[in-house]
Amino acid sequence: MIEISVLILTRNEQQDLPGCLRSVAWCDDVHVLDSLSTDRTVFIAEAAGARVTQRAFDGYASQRNAGLKLPFRHEWVLIVDADERIPADLTAELRQWVANAQPELSAARMRRRDIWWGRWLKYSQISPYFVRLVRRGRVHYEREINEVLVVDGPIADLTQAFDHYPFSKGIDHWLNKHNAYSRMEADLILSGSIIRPSLKTALFNRDFNERRVHQKALFYRLPARPLIKLFYMLLWRRGLLDGVAGLRYALLQAIYEYMIVLKVKEREQQADSAPIDPIVPTSSRPHSP
């Protein structure tokens, strides 16, 4: 037995959840935190022996933080999304790693392989490393868009990867989801709450999540972001080596960035054109009879 609990967050995941559950069938403590699904998600989870808790969705970070507070049986928790799979090689590494983990370690980072059209987007993938194995009570999430996992303590790196199928529900679903993300990112930009970025942190900080936060803050300040993102993915990251799938993915990411740019401009224009009630001097106001 592997002394690891599993947390899966769901919302209408009847298509992807069965495969995800099969990939963690080695676990004796699978928890599903469901955001009030209206399909067969809950039935599928319970039929597979998972313990289901339902909670209304009120934000990405807050939902994940609620998941981390569930009554897990084991000290270590593996966080998995329904469109992700845990291969046998990673399972074997998890078994050995947890058995020998030092008390000071708080989490483990592993590579994620994004797969589309049957191909691993090895070069195109922007964020390939994720902290997914955590020790209970030592982590929490921040930010409601592109949420960041904050870890209190050292993080180890695993060698094996897990698989992610971002287009398992089709391009329409991906576009709809990123349409919502782009709205949230536009609101974040206009809120003025983005951190003041540090180039040193963005380039050299050892914590991948911390680097990403500062890289994103720097990126928001650049002109022509959609074109920069396109050429960054295709040329700098060598996304062209991923073939047609890499080209398609880079184009979709550039479109997503352009959606953010347009929504920021739209909101700024709406704010500038909002009607303002004229100020009428007291002396010119008509007197009541």
N, C-alpha and C positions, 0 to 999 in steps of 0.2 A: 504493500500500500504506500502511496505517495502522500505525505502529510502536508497537502496543499488543498485549500478550499478554492472554489472557482466562482467568480462573479460575472454574470452576463446581464447587460442592460438591453431591454427590448422595447419595441413599439411596433406592433404589426409585423412580426418577423417570421410568419409561418413558412415562408419560402426558405430562408437561410438557417433558421434555428435547428432543424434536425441534423444537418451536417456539422454544425458547431458542437452540438451535444454529443454526437458520435465521436468527435475528436477529443473530448474530455471525459469519455466514458470510464477512464481509469480513476476518476475522482469520486470519493464517497461523500462529498459535501458540495454539491453544485447549487448555487443560489441564483435565481433569476429575479431581477428587479424590473418589473414591467410598468410601463407608463400608460396604463389603462388601454391595452390593445383591444381592438374590435374584431379581430380575426381569431384564428385558432391557436395563437401563440401560447396562451396559458395552458390550454389542453395538451399541446405537444410537450411543453416543459414538464408538466405534472406526470404525464404518461411515461416520460423518460426518467422519472424519479427525482427531478429537481424540486427544490423548495421555492415556491413563488411568493413574492411580496409585490403588491401593487401600490403605486404611488403616482399621483398626478404630476406630470412633467412641469417643472417651474424653472428650468434652466439647466444647461449642460453641466456646469460645475456643481451646482447644488444637488442635482440628481445623482451624480457620481459620489459626492460626499455622503449622501444618504445611503448609497449602496455600501460604502465602506463601513457603515455602522451596523450592518446586519449581524445577526448572531452566528458568526462562523465557528466551525468546529476546530479549525487549525490556525496556527499563528501566521502562516503565510497565505496570501490570497493572490490568485492569478486572475487578472482582469481581462476579459475577452469580449469582443463585440460579436454579434450574431453572424456577420459576414466574414468572420475570421476562423481559421482552423489551426489546431496545434498538432504538428506532425509528430511522428513517432520518435525521430531523432531529438527533437526538442523535449519531448516527454521524458526520454531517458536522461537527458542532461538535467532537467528539473529535479528528477528523483535524486540524482547524485549530489546536485548542488545544495538542495535543502538539507540533506542529511549531514552535510559538512559545513553549513553556513556559520560564520563566526557571529557571536552575539551582537557585535557593534554594527553589523550590516543592516541596513534598513530597506533595501530594495535591489532589484536586478533589472538591468536594461537588456533588451534583445532586439534583433533586427526584424523588421516587417517586410515581407515581400509582397508588393502590390502586383496583382496578376490581372491582365486584360487581354482578351482575344487569345487566351491560352498561352500568353507570354509574360514572363516576369519583367516588369519595368525596372530593370536593374539600374539603369543610368538616369532615367527620367524622374524617378521618385524623389520628391523634394525632402521629405522627412522620413528617413529610413529607420531611425532608432527610437524605441519607445520603452519607457519604464512601465512594465506590466506585472511584475511580481513584487509584491510589497508586504512588509511586515505590519500587521495590524497596529493602529495607533500612532504610526510614525509618518503618515502621509496625509495630504489633503489637496483638493483641487481649488484653483483660483481662475478667474476670468470666465465669462459666460460664452465667449466665442474664441475658438482655438484655445480651449482650456489647458491650463498648465498644471501638472502634478508637482507639488512642492514636497520634497522629501527631507525629513529631519534625520540626517545621518548619511554615512557612506553608501554609494551605489556601486554594485559590481556589474560586470559585463559578461553576458553569456555568448557562446559561440554559435549556437543554432538559432534558426529563425522560425517565425510563424508566418502563415499565409493569409493574405487579405484579398478579397474579391470586391473591389469598390463598385463595379458595374454589374453585380450579380442580378440586380433588379432592373437593369436596362439603363440606357442613356437618359430617358425621360426622368427617371427617379434621381439620377445623379444631378441633372440640371435643376430640378425642383429643389433639391436639398441645397445646392450651392446658390440658388437664387435667394433662399432664406439666409444663408451664411453671408452673402454679399450685402444684404440689408443690415445685418447685425454689424458687419465690419464698417459699413458707411456710418452707422450711428456711433460706433466706437471712435472713428476718426473725428467726427464732428463734436463729440462730447468733450474733447480736450483732455481725456484721461490717459492717453498713451504716454508711457514713460519717456523721459529724456534719454535717448539711446547713447550707448557708449560703443565706439568703434572697437576699442580694445576688448570689451566683453563680447561683442558680436563675433569677433574673429578668434579669440584665444581662450575664452572661458572653458574650463574643463567640463562643466555641466552643459549637456546638449540642450536641455530645455531652456536654460538661461540664455544660451547663445541665440536660440530661435526667437525668444522674446525681443532681444535687442536687434537682431537682424530684421525682424518684421517692422519694428519701430523705425529703423533706418530706411527700409524699403518704402514705407508710407510717404517719405519725404522726397522721393525721386520723381522726376517728370517722366512721362511716357512709360509708365510702369508696365502696361500690357506688352509692349514691344520688348522691353528689357527682360521681362519674365520669359517670353517666348524664346529669345536668343540665348538667355541664360540656360534654359532647359535643354535646348537643342544642341548648342555649341559648347558652352562651358561645362555642363554636366554630361555632355556627349549623348544626349537623348536620341540622336539619330542612330546610334548603335542598337537601339531597341526596335529598329525597323518602323514599319507603318504604325504599329501600336504606339510607339514612342512619339511619333509625329502627331498622331491624333490626340494623344494625351496632352502634349505641350500646347496644342491649339486650344483645347478645352480650358486649360489652366489660364491661358492668355485671355480668353473670353471671360472667364470668371473675374480676373483682375479688372477687365474693362467694365464689367457690371458694377464693381465697387466704385470705380472712377465716375461713372455716369450717375450713380445714385448719390454720391457726394455732391456733384455739381447740381443735380436736380434739387436736392434739399437746400443748398445754398441759394439757388435761384428762387425757390419758393419763399425762403426767408426774406430775400431782398424785395420781392414783389408783394409781400403781405400788405394789405391796406392798413393805413394808419389813421386813426380817428383824428380829425383836425381839432386843434386847441382853439376854442372860441373865447376871446377876451371877455371878462365879466361885464365890462361896460357896454359891449355890443349885444349882449343877450337880451331878448325881449323881456319886458317886465310883465309879471303876472297881473291880470286885471284885479 
